[in-house]
Amino acid sequence: MIQIVWEFVVKEQARGQFELAYGPGGAWSALFGHSPGFRGTAVLRDTENPRRYLTIDLWDTGGRQEELLAERRAMYSGLDAVLGDWIESKSVVGVFRVLAEATVRPRGGPRQGGTGEARRRGRLAPR
């Protein structure tokens, strides 16, 4: 599985439109949402610069993404033109592959504010 990461700086007055276009039911989802090999898009907004976004497209393979872009070139170009009116800059950050062996995940079950860990270490008396 690959992840394609894009960075966008969106014009202030177009932020809502951009978020709708990339959100569930938006133009991006209409273009690829039911395509074989497409696994979804995450949209991230910068906490310090609300005009800066990252999109992360998840695909089974880069080849499948390229095939679908070729099949839907006209639709993609139309969407790209609309988005072009809303953004100040757009750049591909890169294509990434998740390394399962280098991914850190929490151990054990869900924790309630760390009290489970504290109880295991004997710092809190059981209720």
N, CA, C and O atoms as a printed pandas DataFrame, in Angstrom:
     atom_number atom_name residue_name chain_id  residue_number  x_coord  y_coord  z_coord
0              1         N          MET        A               1    0.845   -1.171    0.000
1              2        CA          MET        A               1    0.000    0.000    0.000
2              3         C          MET        A               1    0.891    1.236    0.000
3              4         O          MET        A               1    1.932    1.269    0.657
4              5         N          ILE        A               2    0.461    2.255   -0.753
5              6        CA          ILE        A               2    1.219    3.497   -0.810
6              7         C          ILE        A               2    0.359    4.667   -0.348
7              8         O          ILE        A               2   -0.870    4.603   -0.371
8              9         N          GLN        A               3    1.020    5.717    0.065
9             10        CA          GLN        A               3    0.347    6.955    0.454
10            11         C          GLN        A               3    0.993    8.096   -0.317
11            12         O          GLN        A               3    2.209    8.281   -0.281
12            13         N          ILE        A               4    0.155    8.860   -1.017
13            14        CA          ILE        A               4    0.632   10.001   -1.780
14            15         C          ILE        A               4    0.256   11.252   -0.995
15            16         O          ILE        A               4   -0.919   11.498   -0.722
16            17         N          VAL        A               5    1.269   12.039   -0.636
17            18        CA          VAL        A               5    1.065   13.201    0.227
18            19         C          VAL        A               5    1.229   14.480   -0.596
19            20         O          VAL        A               5    2.233   14.681   -1.280
20            21         N          TRP        A               6    0.200   15.344   -0.505
21            22        CA          TRP        A               6    0.212   16.647   -1.174
22            23         C          TRP        A               6    0.104   17.738   -0.122
23            24         O          TRP        A               6   -0.516   17.549    0.925
24            25         N          GLU        A               7    0.710   18.876   -0.412
25            26        CA          GLU        A               7    0.569   20.054    0.442
26            27         C          GLU        A               7   -0.143   21.137   -0.370
27            28         O          GLU        A               7    0.206   21.400   -1.521
28            29         N          PHE        A               8   -1.140   21.755    0.248
29            30        CA          PHE        A               8   -1.886   22.850   -0.367
30            31         C          PHE        A               8   -1.868   24.048    0.570
31            32         O          PHE        A               8   -1.984   23.893    1.786
32            33         N          VAL        A               9   -1.724   25.236    0.009
33            34        CA          VAL        A               9   -2.000   26.470    0.735
34            35         C          VAL        A               9   -3.215   27.059    0.039
35            36         O          VAL        A               9   -3.171   27.397   -1.143
36            37         N          VAL        A              10   -4.310   27.176    0.800
37            38        CA          VAL        A              10   -5.617   27.530    0.252
38            39         C          VAL        A              10   -5.928   28.991    0.560
39            40         O          VAL        A              10   -5.609   29.490    1.640
40            41         N          LYS        A              11   -6.549   29.667   -0.391
41            42        CA          LYS        A              11   -6.975   31.048   -0.162
42            43         C          LYS        A              11   -7.982   31.071    0.980
43            44         O          LYS        A              11   -8.828   30.183    1.089
44            45         N          GLU        A              12   -7.888   32.081    1.824
45            46        CA          GLU        A              12   -8.740   32.166    3.019
46            47         C          GLU        A              12  -10.216   31.984    2.678
47            48         O          GLU        A              12  -10.911   31.216    3.342
48            49         N          GLN        A              13  -10.698   32.672    1.664
49            50        CA          GLN        A              13  -12.117   32.624    1.325
50            51         C          GLN        A              13  -12.550   31.286    0.723
51            52         O          GLN        A              13  -13.747   31.059    0.543
52            53         N          ALA        A              14  -11.610   30.399    0.410
53            54        CA          ALA        A              14  -11.945   29.124   -0.224
54            55         C          ALA        A              14  -11.749   27.914    0.695
55            56         O          ALA        A              14  -11.932   26.774    0.267
56            57         N          ARG        A              15  -11.380   28.158    1.952
57            58        CA          ARG        A              15  -11.106   27.034    2.859
58            59         C          ARG        A              15  -12.290   26.085    2.981
59            60         O          ARG        A              15  -12.114   24.870    2.888
60            61         N          GLY        A              16  -13.486   26.613    3.187
61            62        CA          GLY        A              16  -14.667   25.760    3.330
62            63         C          GLY        A              16  -14.936   24.941    2.081
63            64         O          GLY        A              16  -15.263   23.758    2.171
64            65         N          GLN        A              17  -14.801   25.564    0.916
65            66        CA          GLN        A              17  -15.012   24.855   -0.343
66            67         C          GLN        A              17  -13.984   23.741   -0.521
67            68         O          GLN        A              17  -14.318   22.641   -0.963
68            69         N          PHE        A              18  -12.731   24.034   -0.173
69            70        CA          PHE        A              18  -11.673   23.032   -0.282
70            71         C          PHE        A              18  -11.989   21.831    0.609
71            72         O          PHE        A              18  -11.894   20.684    0.172
72            73         N          GLU        A              19  -12.360   22.101    1.844
73            74        CA          GLU        A              19  -12.666   21.012    2.780
74            75         C          GLU        A              19  -13.861   20.193    2.300
75            76         O          GLU        A              19  -13.862   18.970    2.438
76            77         N          LEU        A              20  -14.869   20.839    1.744
77            78        CA          LEU        A              20  -16.017   20.105    1.215
78            79         C          LEU        A              20  -15.627   19.254    0.007
79            80         O          LEU        A              20  -16.085   18.119   -0.126
80            81         N          ALA        A              21  -14.794   19.790   -0.863
81            82        CA          ALA        A              21  -14.381   19.051   -2.063
82            83         C          ALA        A              21  -13.624   17.781   -1.707
83            84         O          ALA        A              21  -13.766   16.765   -2.386
84            85         N          TYR        A              22  -12.814   17.829   -0.638
85            86        CA          TYR        A              22  -12.028   16.664   -0.237
86            87         C          TYR        A              22  -12.719   15.810    0.825
87            88         O          TYR        A              22  -12.232   14.731    1.160
88            89         N          GLY        A              23  -13.829   16.272    1.350
89            90        CA          GLY        A              23  -14.530   15.538    2.394
90            91         C          GLY        A              23  -15.416   14.433    1.833
91            92         O          GLY        A              23  -15.539   14.283    0.618
92            93         N          PRO        A              24  -16.033   13.660    2.725
93            94        CA          PRO        A              24  -16.943   12.593    2.297
94            95         C          PRO        A              24  -18.067   13.177    1.439
95            96         O          PRO        A              24  -18.696   14.168    1.811
96            97         N          GLY        A              25  -18.306   12.556    0.299
97            98        CA          GLY        A              25  -19.354   13.027   -0.592
98            99         C          GLY        A              25  -18.938   14.181   -1.483
99           100         O          GLY        A              25  -19.734   14.643   -2.300
100          101         N          GLY        A              26  -17.701   14.659   -1.344
101          102        CA          GLY        A              26  -17.208   15.769   -2.150
102          103         C          GLY        A              26  -16.729   15.310   -3.519
103          104         O          GLY        A              26  -16.820   14.132   -3.864
104          105         N          ALA        A              27  -16.223   16.256   -4.285
105          106        CA          ALA        A              27  -15.802   15.991   -5.657
106          107         C          ALA        A              27  -14.687   14.948   -5.736
107          108         O          ALA        A              27  -14.670   14.122   -6.649
108          109         N          TRP        A              28  -13.761   14.987   -4.784
109          110        CA          TRP        A              28  -12.655   14.010   -4.793
110          111         C          TRP        A              28  -13.184   12.605   -4.570
111          112         O          TRP        A              28  -12.761   11.663   -5.240
112          113         N          SER        A              29  -14.098   12.464   -3.639
113          114        CA          SER        A              29  -14.677   11.153   -3.369
114          115         C          SER        A              29  -15.519   10.674   -4.550
115          116         O          SER        A              29  -15.564    9.475   -4.826
116          117         N          ALA        A              30  -16.186   11.593   -5.250
117          118        CA          ALA        A              30  -16.966   11.216   -6.434
118          119         C          ALA        A              30  -16.049   10.719   -7.551
119          120         O          ALA        A              30  -16.419    9.830   -8.318
120          121         N          LEU        A              31  -14.873   11.289   -7.636
121          122        CA          LEU        A              31  -13.929   10.919   -8.686
122          123         C          LEU        A              31  -13.313    9.545   -8.436
123          124         O          LEU        A              31  -13.201    8.745   -9.364
124          125         N          PHE        A              32  -12.917    9.262   -7.208
125          126        CA          PHE        A              32  -12.195    8.020   -6.924
126          127         C          PHE        A              32  -12.876    7.102   -5.911
127          128         O          PHE        A              32  -12.454    5.956   -5.758
128          129         N          GLY        A              33  -13.898    7.558   -5.224
129          130        CA          GLY        A              33  -14.464    6.842   -4.090
130          131         C          GLY        A              33  -14.795    5.383   -4.291
131          132         O          GLY        A              33  -14.649    4.589   -3.362
132          133         N          HIS        A              34  -15.238    5.004   -5.477
133          134        CA          HIS        A              34  -15.624    3.608   -5.713
134          135         C          HIS        A              34  -14.647    2.897   -6.637
135          136         O          HIS        A              34  -14.991    1.880   -7.238
136          137         N          SER        A              35  -13.447    3.416   -6.754
137          138        CA          SER        A              35  -12.448    2.855   -7.659
138          139         C          SER        A              35  -11.692    1.715   -7.001
139          140         O          SER        A              35  -11.302    1.810   -5.837
140          141         N          PRO        A              36  -11.487    0.641   -7.745
141          142        CA          PRO        A              36  -10.671   -0.450   -7.203
142          143         C          PRO        A              36   -9.260    0.059   -6.912
143          144         O          PRO        A              36   -8.666    0.760   -7.731
144          145         N          GLY        A              37   -8.742   -0.289   -5.772
145          146        CA          GLY        A              37   -7.392    0.109   -5.406
146          147         C          GLY        A              37   -7.310    1.385   -4.595
147          148         O          GLY        A              37   -6.285    1.647   -3.965
148          149         N          PHE        A              38   -8.376    2.194   -4.594
149          150        CA          PHE        A              38   -8.388    3.431   -3.800
150          151         C          PHE        A              38   -8.887    3.097   -2.409
151          152         O          PHE        A              38   -9.939    2.474   -2.265
152          153         N          ARG        A              39   -8.148    3.502   -1.377
153          154        CA          ARG        A              39   -8.494    3.164    0.003
154          155         C          ARG        A              39   -8.903    4.375    0.834
155          156         O          ARG        A              39   -9.251    4.223    2.005
156          157         N          GLY        A              40   -8.870    5.573    0.254
157          158        CA          GLY        A              40   -9.350    6.738    0.982
158          159         C          GLY        A              40   -8.363    7.891    0.966
159          160         O          GLY        A              40   -7.220    7.762    0.525
160          161         N          THR        A              41   -8.844    9.019    1.462
161          162        CA          THR        A              41   -8.038   10.228    1.567
162          163         C          THR        A              41   -8.206   10.814    2.957
163          164         O          THR        A              41   -9.325   10.943    3.452
164          165         N          ALA        A              42   -7.107   11.165    3.578
165          166        CA          ALA        A              42   -7.130   11.897    4.849
166          167         C          ALA        A              42   -6.779   13.343    4.533
167          168         O          ALA        A              42   -5.875   13.614    3.743
168          169         N          VAL        A              43   -7.497   14.264    5.153
169          170        CA          VAL        A              43   -7.223   15.686    4.989
170          171         C          VAL        A              43   -6.790   16.224    6.347
171          172         O          VAL        A              43   -7.500   16.080    7.342
172          173         N          LEU        A              44   -5.621   16.844    6.373
173          174        CA          LEU        A              44   -5.074   17.402    7.603
174          175         C          LEU        A              44   -4.948   18.914    7.441
175          176         O          LEU        A              44   -4.469   19.396    6.414
176          177         N          ARG        A              45   -5.378   19.660    8.458
177          178        CA          ARG        A              45   -5.223   21.119    8.450
178          179         C          ARG        A              45   -4.186   21.493    9.499
179          180         O          ARG        A              45   -4.244   21.021   10.635
180          181         N          ASP        A              46   -3.256   22.325    9.126
181          182        CA          ASP        A              46   -2.190   22.777   10.009
182          183         C          ASP        A              46   -2.800   23.521   11.198
183          184         O          ASP        A              46   -3.692   24.349   11.012
184          185         N          THR        A              47   -2.336   23.241   12.401
185          186        CA          THR        A              47   -2.882   23.889   13.600
186          187         C          THR        A              47   -2.395   25.321   13.759
187          188         O          THR        A              47   -3.030   26.113   14.457
188          189         N          GLU        A              48   -1.280   25.668   13.126
189          190        CA          GLU        A              48   -0.761   27.029   13.245
190          191         C          GLU        A              48   -1.079   27.897   12.029
191          192         O          GLU        A              48   -1.141   29.121   12.141
192          193         N          ASN        A              49   -1.278   27.278   10.884
193          194        CA          ASN        A              49   -1.637   28.002    9.668
194          195         C          ASN        A              49   -2.866   27.322    9.070
195          196         O          ASN        A              49   -2.723   26.360    8.315
196          197         N          PRO        A              50   -4.071   27.798    9.390
197          198        CA          PRO        A              50   -5.285   27.109    8.948
198          199         C          PRO        A              50   -5.513   27.136    7.438
199          200         O          PRO        A              50   -6.474   26.539    6.952
200          201         N          ARG        A              51   -4.662   27.807    6.700
201          202        CA          ARG        A              51   -4.763   27.802    5.244
202          203         C          ARG        A              51   -3.901   26.705    4.624
203          204         O          ARG        A              51   -3.960   26.472    3.416
204          205         N          ARG        A              52   -3.106   26.035    5.448
205          206        CA          ARG        A              52   -2.200   24.985    4.961
206          207         C          ARG        A              52   -2.790   23.608    5.256
207          208         O          ARG        A              52   -3.177   23.315    6.387
208          209         N          TYR        A              53   -2.850   22.772    4.227
209          210        CA          TYR        A              53   -3.423   21.431    4.331
210          211         C          TYR        A              53   -2.461   20.404    3.763
211          212         O          TYR        A              53   -1.651   20.699    2.884
212          213         N          LEU        A              54   -2.568   19.198    4.286
213          214        CA          LEU        A              54   -1.966   18.025    3.663
214          215         C          LEU        A              54   -3.103   17.090    3.302
215          216         O          LEU        A              54   -4.046   16.922    4.075
216          217         N          THR        A              55   -3.016   16.484    2.131
217          218        CA          THR        A              55   -3.930   15.393    1.802
218          219         C          THR        A              55   -3.075   14.148    1.645
219          220         O          THR        A              55   -1.971   14.197    1.104
220          221         N          ILE        A              56   -3.599   13.045    2.121
221          222        CA          ILE        A              56   -2.896   11.772    2.034
222          223         C          ILE        A              56   -3.834   10.780    1.358
223          224         O          ILE        A              56   -4.824   10.345    1.947
224          225         N          ASP        A              57   -3.511   10.428    0.117
225          226        CA          ASP        A              57   -4.309    9.465   -0.647
226          227         C          ASP        A              57   -3.717    8.084   -0.454
227          228         O          ASP        A              57   -2.517    7.876   -0.634
228          229         N          LEU        A              58   -4.567    7.148   -0.089
229          230        CA          LEU        A              58   -4.148    5.775    0.164
230          231         C          LEU        A              58   -4.568    4.900   -1.013
231          232         O          LEU        A              58   -5.747    4.832   -1.359
232          233         N          TRP        A              59   -3.588    4.231   -1.624
233          234        CA          TRP        A              59   -3.829    3.366   -2.779
234          235         C          TRP        A              59   -3.173    2.011   -2.548
235          236         O          TRP        A              59   -2.171    1.904   -1.841
236          237         N          ASP        A              60   -3.753    0.980   -3.156
237          238        CA          ASP        A              60   -3.120   -0.343   -3.095
238          239         C          ASP        A              60   -1.729   -0.296   -3.724
239          240         O          ASP        A              60   -0.756   -0.788   -3.153
240          241         N          THR        A              61   -1.655    0.309   -4.915
241          242        CA          THR        A              61   -0.372    0.420   -5.623
242          243         C          THR        A              61   -0.327    1.737   -6.384
243          244         O          THR        A              61   -1.362    2.323   -6.701
244          245         N          GLY        A              62    0.874    2.186   -6.667
245          246        CA          GLY        A              62    1.034    3.379   -7.488
246          247         C          GLY        A              62    0.551    3.140   -8.905
247          248         O          GLY        A              62    0.038    4.054   -9.551
248          249         N          GLY        A              63    0.711    1.920   -9.395
249          250        CA          GLY        A              63    0.257    1.591  -10.739
250          251         C          GLY        A              63   -1.246    1.732  -10.886
251          252         O          GLY        A              63   -1.732    2.217  -11.908
252          253         N          ARG        A              64   -1.981    1.311   -9.873
253          254        CA          ARG        A              64   -3.446    1.414   -9.930
254          255         C          ARG        A              64   -3.874    2.879   -9.943
255          256         O          ARG        A              64   -4.800    3.248  -10.666
256          257         N          GLN        A              65   -3.220    3.700   -9.163
257          258        CA          GLN        A              65   -3.533    5.128   -9.130
258          259         C          GLN        A              65   -3.266    5.750  -10.503
259          260         O          GLN        A              65   -4.074    6.544  -10.986
260          261         N          GLU        A              66   -2.153    5.403  -11.130
261          262        CA          GLU        A              66   -1.819    5.948  -12.445
262          263         C          GLU        A              66   -2.823    5.509  -13.509
263          264         O          GLU        A              66   -3.193    6.299  -14.377
264          265         N          GLU        A              67   -3.267    4.246  -13.445
265          266        CA          GLU        A              67   -4.278    3.745  -14.392
266          267         C          GLU        A              67   -5.576    4.543  -14.278
267          268         O          GLU        A              67   -6.154    4.948  -15.286
268          269         N          LEU        A              68   -6.022    4.761  -13.055
269          270        CA          LEU        A              68   -7.275    5.490  -12.857
270          271         C          LEU        A              68   -7.159    6.948  -13.285
271          272         O          LEU        A              68   -8.109    7.507  -13.832
272          273         N          LEU        A              69   -6.012    7.566  -13.043
273          274        CA          LEU        A              69   -5.807    8.937  -13.503
274          275         C          LEU        A              69   -5.873    9.000  -15.031
275          276         O          LEU        A              69   -6.447    9.932  -15.593
276          277         N          ALA        A              70   -5.288    8.009  -15.695
277          278        CA          ALA        A              70   -5.322    7.980  -17.155
278          279         C          ALA        A              70   -6.755    7.790  -17.659
279          280         O          ALA        A              70   -7.166    8.438  -18.621
280          281         N          GLU        A              71   -7.514    6.903  -17.010
281          282        CA          GLU        A              71   -8.909    6.646  -17.399
282          283         C          GLU        A              71   -9.792    7.870  -17.196
283          284         O          GLU        A              71  -10.714    8.111  -17.976
284          285         N          ARG        A              72   -9.513    8.639  -16.155
285          286        CA          ARG        A              72  -10.378    9.759  -15.780
286          287         C          ARG        A              72   -9.677   11.108  -15.936
287          288         O          ARG        A              72   -9.957   12.056  -15.202
288          289         N          ARG        A              73   -8.785   11.176  -16.879
289          290        CA          ARG        A              73   -7.971   12.376  -17.083
290          291         C          ARG        A              73   -8.834   13.632  -17.218
291          292         O          ARG        A              73   -8.530   14.646  -16.590
292          293         N          ALA        A              74   -9.901   13.592  -18.020
293          294        CA          ALA        A              74  -10.734   14.785  -18.242
294          295         C          ALA        A              74  -11.409   15.216  -16.947
295          296         O          ALA        A              74  -11.431   16.405  -16.629
296          297         N          MET        A              75  -11.963   14.259  -16.189
297          298        CA          MET        A              75  -12.621   14.590  -14.921
298          299         C          MET        A              75  -11.610   15.159  -13.929
299          300         O          MET        A              75  -11.892   16.140  -13.241
300          301         N          TYR        A              76  -10.428   14.539  -13.859
301          302        CA          TYR        A              76   -9.391   14.993  -12.939
302          303         C          TYR        A              76   -8.926   16.406  -13.315
303          304         O          TYR        A              76   -8.738   17.257  -12.446
304          305         N          SER        A              77   -8.743   16.644  -14.611
305          306        CA          SER        A              77   -8.308   17.968  -15.060
306          307         C          SER        A              77   -9.334   19.035  -14.709
307          308         O          SER        A              77   -8.970   20.146  -14.325
308          309         N          GLY        A              78  -10.636   18.699  -14.841
309          310        CA          GLY        A              78  -11.688   19.651  -14.474
310          311         C          GLY        A              78  -11.657   19.978  -12.994
311          312         O          GLY        A              78  -11.777   21.141  -12.608
312          313         N          LEU        A              79  -11.498   18.959  -12.164
313          314        CA          LEU        A              79  -11.417   19.175  -10.720
314          315         C          LEU        A              79  -10.164   19.978  -10.374
315          316         O          LEU        A              79  -10.207   20.880   -9.537
316          317         N          ASP        A              80   -9.069   19.651  -11.011
317          318        CA          ASP        A              80   -7.821   20.368  -10.766
318          319         C          ASP        A              80   -7.957   21.846  -11.127
319          320         O          ASP        A              80   -7.393   22.704  -10.448
320          321         N          ALA        A              81   -8.703   22.147  -12.193
321          322        CA          ALA        A              81   -8.911   23.545  -12.602
322          323         C          ALA        A              81   -9.726   24.298  -11.558
323          324         O          ALA        A              81   -9.411   25.443  -11.232
324          325         N          VAL        A              82  -10.778   23.660  -11.028
325          326        CA          VAL        A              82  -11.595   24.292   -9.984
326          327         C          VAL        A              82  -10.744   24.526   -8.742
327          328         O          VAL        A              82  -10.764   25.616   -8.171
328          329         N          LEU        A              83  -10.012   23.526   -8.331
329          330        CA          LEU        A              83   -9.148   23.661   -7.151
330          331         C          LEU        A              83   -8.102   24.746   -7.375
331          332         O          LEU        A              83   -7.720   25.449   -6.439
332          333         N          GLY        A              84   -7.645   24.881   -8.604
333          334        CA          GLY        A              84   -6.639   25.892   -8.919
334          335         C          GLY        A              84   -7.085   27.302   -8.574
335          336         O          GLY        A              84   -6.265   28.155   -8.234
336          337         N          ASP        A              85   -8.394   27.546   -8.661
337          338        CA          ASP        A              85   -8.925   28.862   -8.295
338          339         C          ASP        A              85   -8.926   29.081   -6.780
339          340         O          ASP        A              85   -8.996   30.220   -6.318
340          341         N          TRP        A              86   -8.852   28.013   -6.021
341          342        CA          TRP        A              86   -8.954   28.094   -4.568
342          343         C          TRP        A              86   -7.610   28.095   -3.861
343          344         O          TRP        A              86   -7.528   28.455   -2.686
344          345         N          ILE        A              87   -6.566   27.702   -4.555
345          346        CA          ILE        A              87   -5.287   27.507   -3.865
346          347         C          ILE        A              87   -4.231   28.512   -4.315
347          348         O          ILE        A              87   -4.241   29.003   -5.443
348          349         N          GLU        A              88   -3.330   28.794   -3.392
349          350        CA          GLU        A              88   -2.174   29.639   -3.700
350          351         C          GLU        A              88   -0.990   28.793   -4.136
351          352         O          GLU        A              88   -0.208   29.204   -4.994
352          353         N          SER        A              89   -0.857   27.608   -3.543
353          354        CA          SER        A              89    0.231   26.719   -3.948
354          355         C          SER        A              89   -0.174   25.270   -3.703
355          356         O          SER        A              89   -0.992   24.953   -2.840
356          357         N          LYS        A              90    0.437   24.415   -4.503
357          358        CA          LYS        A              90    0.174   22.967   -4.416
358          359         C          LYS        A              90    1.474   22.270   -4.770
359          360         O          LYS        A              90    2.112   22.605   -5.768
360          361         N          SER        A              91    1.866   21.302   -3.956
361          362        CA          SER        A              91    3.076   20.541   -4.271
362          363         C          SER        A              91    2.948   19.132   -3.724
363          364         O          SER        A              91    2.358   18.901   -2.668
364          365         N          VAL        A              92    3.511   18.205   -4.464
365          366        CA          VAL        A              92    3.529   16.826   -3.986
366          367         C          VAL        A              92    4.701   16.703   -3.011
367          368         O          VAL        A              92    5.834   17.055   -3.337
368          369         N          VAL        A              93    4.411   16.201   -1.820
369          370        CA          VAL        A              93    5.447   15.979   -0.815
370          371         C          VAL        A              93    6.197   14.706   -1.165
371          372         O          VAL        A              93    7.421   14.636   -1.055
372          373         N          GLY        A              94    5.429   13.685   -1.596
373          374        CA          GLY        A              94    6.064   12.435   -2.004
374          375         C          GLY        A              94    5.115   11.264   -1.940
375          376         O          GLY        A              94    3.959   11.386   -1.534
376          377         N          VAL        A              95    5.636   10.127   -2.353
377          378        CA          VAL        A              95    4.910    8.861   -2.315
378          379         C          VAL        A              95    5.607    8.008   -1.267
379          380         O          VAL        A              95    6.820    7.804   -1.315
380          381         N          PHE        A              96    4.817    7.513   -0.319
381          382        CA          PHE        A              96    5.370    6.811    0.830
382          383         C          PHE        A              96    4.749    5.426    0.988
383          384         O          PHE        A              96    3.611    5.192    0.581
384          385         N          ARG        A              97    5.497    4.534    1.571
385          386        CA          ARG        A              97    5.021    3.196    1.897
386          387         C          ARG        A              97    5.137    3.030    3.412
387          388         O          ARG        A              97    6.172    3.354    3.995
388          389         N          VAL        A              98    4.088    2.531    4.043
389          390        CA          VAL        A              98    4.105    2.304    5.489
390          391         C          VAL        A              98    5.028    1.131    5.791
391          392         O          VAL        A              98    4.943    0.081    5.154
392          393         N          LEU        A              99    5.901    1.319    6.760
393          394        CA          LEU        A              99    6.783    0.248    7.211
394          395         C          LEU        A              99    6.184   -0.343    8.479
395          396         O          LEU        A              99    6.343    0.214    9.565
396          397         N          ALA        A             100    5.503   -1.457    8.343
397          398        CA          ALA        A             100    4.842   -2.076    9.492
398          399         C          ALA        A             100    5.825   -2.366   10.608
399          400         O          ALA        A             100    5.491   -2.239   11.786
400          401         N          GLU        A             101    7.034   -2.753   10.243
401          402        CA          GLU        A             101    8.033   -3.102   11.252
402          403         C          GLU        A             101    8.573   -1.878   11.985
403          404         O          GLU        A             101    9.237   -2.009   13.013
404          405         N          ALA        A             102    8.290   -0.688   11.456
405          406        CA          ALA        A             102    8.779    0.539   12.089
406          407         C          ALA        A             102    7.627    1.387   12.628
407          408         O          ALA        A             102    7.800    2.575   12.903
408          409         N          THR        A             103    6.469    0.781   12.776
409          410        CA          THR        A             103    5.295    1.506   13.247
410          411         C          THR        A             103    5.087    1.221   14.726
411          412         O          THR        A             103    5.041    0.060   15.134
412          413         N          VAL        A             104    4.962    2.260   15.525
413          414        CA          VAL        A             104    4.770    2.123   16.966
414          415         C          VAL        A             104    3.283    2.205   17.268
415          416         O          VAL        A             104    2.596    3.116   16.806
416          417         N          ARG        A             105    2.798    1.263   18.035
417          418        CA          ARG        A             105    1.395    1.242   18.446
418          419         C          ARG        A             105    1.342    1.075   19.957
419          420         O          ARG        A             105    2.238    0.474   20.549
420          421         N          PRO        A             106    0.283    1.609   20.588
421          422        CA          PRO        A             106    0.185    1.443   22.044
422          423         C          PRO        A             106    0.026   -0.029   22.403
423          424         O          PRO        A             106   -0.562   -0.812   21.657
424          425         N          ARG        A             107    0.556   -0.376   23.544
425          426        CA          ARG        A             107    0.455   -1.755   24.036
426          427         C          ARG        A             107   -0.799   -1.910   24.876
427          428         O          ARG        A             107   -1.243   -0.957   25.516
428          429         N          GLY        A             108   -1.361   -3.082   24.875
429          430        CA          GLY        A             108   -2.506   -3.367   25.737
430          431         C          GLY        A             108   -3.775   -2.690   25.266
431          432         O          GLY        A             108   -3.853   -2.173   24.151
432          433         N          GLY        A             109   -4.770   -2.704   26.143
433          434        CA          GLY        A             109   -6.072   -2.130   25.824
434          435         C          GLY        A             109   -6.122   -0.642   26.056
435          436         O          GLY        A             109   -5.117   -0.010   26.380
436          437         N          PRO        A             110   -7.307   -0.092   25.888
437          438        CA          PRO        A             110   -7.457    1.358   26.092
438          439         C          PRO        A             110   -7.173    1.741   27.539
439          440         O          PRO        A             110   -7.443    0.978   28.467
440          441         N          ARG        A             111   -6.628    2.927   27.709
441          442        CA          ARG        A             111   -6.297    3.408   29.049
442          443         C          ARG        A             111   -7.153    4.600   29.380
443          444         O          ARG        A             111   -7.479    5.402   28.505
444          445         N          GLN        A             112   -7.515    4.720   30.617
445          446        CA          GLN        A             112   -8.316    5.842   31.101
446          447         C          GLN        A             112   -7.402    6.803   31.839
447          448         O          GLN        A             112   -7.208    6.673   33.048
448          449         N          GLY        A             113   -6.846    7.756   31.129
449          450        CA          GLY        A             113   -6.010    8.775   31.769
450          451         C          GLY        A             113   -4.803    8.230   32.509
451          452         O          GLY        A             113   -4.311    8.862   33.444
452          453         N          GLY        A             114   -4.320    7.060   32.100
453          454        CA          GLY        A             114   -3.122    6.512   32.712
454          455         C          GLY        A             114   -3.377    5.765   34.009
455          456         O          GLY        A             114   -2.432    5.220   34.580
456          457         N          THR        A             115   -4.615    5.712   34.505
457          458        CA          THR        A             115   -4.863    5.064   35.793
458          459         C          THR        A             115   -4.614    3.568   35.729
459          460         O          THR        A             115   -4.219    2.962   36.725
460          461         N          GLY        A             116   -4.841    2.967   34.567
461          462        CA          GLY        A             116   -4.582    1.531   34.445
462          463         C          GLY        A             116   -3.116    1.217   34.672
463          464         O          GLY        A             116   -2.783    0.274   35.390
464          465         N          GLU        A             117   -2.253    1.988   34.074
465          466        CA          GLU        A             117   -0.810    1.806   34.247
466          467         C          GLU        A             117   -0.414    2.054   35.695
467          468         O          GLU        A             117    0.369    1.291   36.261
468          469         N          ALA        A             118   -0.943    3.113   36.300
469          470        CA          ALA        A             118   -0.618    3.419   37.695
470          471         C          ALA        A             118   -1.070    2.288   38.608
471          472         O          ALA        A             118   -0.348    1.924   39.536
472          473         N          ARG        A             119   -2.239    1.730   38.365
473          474        CA          ARG        A             119   -2.715    0.603   39.192
474          475         C          ARG        A             119   -1.795   -0.599   39.049
475          476         O          ARG        A             119   -1.455   -1.248   40.038
476          477         N          ARG        A             120   -1.391   -0.895   37.814
477          478        CA          ARG        A             120   -0.504   -2.040   37.599
478          479         C          ARG        A             120    0.803   -1.871   38.353
479          480         O          ARG        A             120    1.396   -2.852   38.802
480          481         N          ARG        A             121    1.242   -0.669   38.490
481          482        CA          ARG        A             121    2.503   -0.428   39.195
482          483         C          ARG        A             121    2.275   -0.262   40.700
483          484         O          ARG        A             121    3.230   -0.045   41.446
484          485         N          GLY        A             122    1.043   -0.360   41.145
485          486        CA          GLY        A             122    0.745   -0.311   42.560
486          487         C          GLY        A             122    0.678    1.078   43.154
487          488         O          GLY        A             122    0.714    1.222   44.376
488          489         N          ARG        A             123    0.582    2.109   42.324
489          490        CA          ARG        A             123    0.557    3.474   42.857
490          491         C          ARG        A             123   -0.834    3.882   43.314
491          492         O          ARG        A             123   -0.970    4.748   44.178
492          493         N          LEU        A             124   -1.848    3.286   42.759
493          494        CA          LEU        A             124   -3.221    3.622   43.165
494          495         C          LEU        A             124   -3.885    2.404   43.764
495          496         O          LEU        A             124   -3.695    1.284   43.288
496          497         N          ALA        A             125   -4.649    2.615   44.787
497          498        CA          ALA        A             125   -5.385    1.509   45.369
498          499         C          ALA        A             125   -6.576    1.180   44.477
499          500         O          ALA        A             125   -7.182    2.090   43.910
500          501         N          PRO        A             126   -6.928   -0.106   44.337
501          502        CA          PRO        A             126   -8.093   -0.467   43.520
502          503         C          PRO        A             126   -9.357    0.117   44.153
503          504         O          PRO        A             126   -9.428    0.314   45.366
504          505         N          ARG        A             127  -10.320    0.380   43.332
505          506        CA          ARG        A             127  -11.582    0.960   43.813
506          507         C          ARG        A             127  -12.418   -0.066   44.527
507          508         O          ARG        A             127  -13.512    0.248   44.996
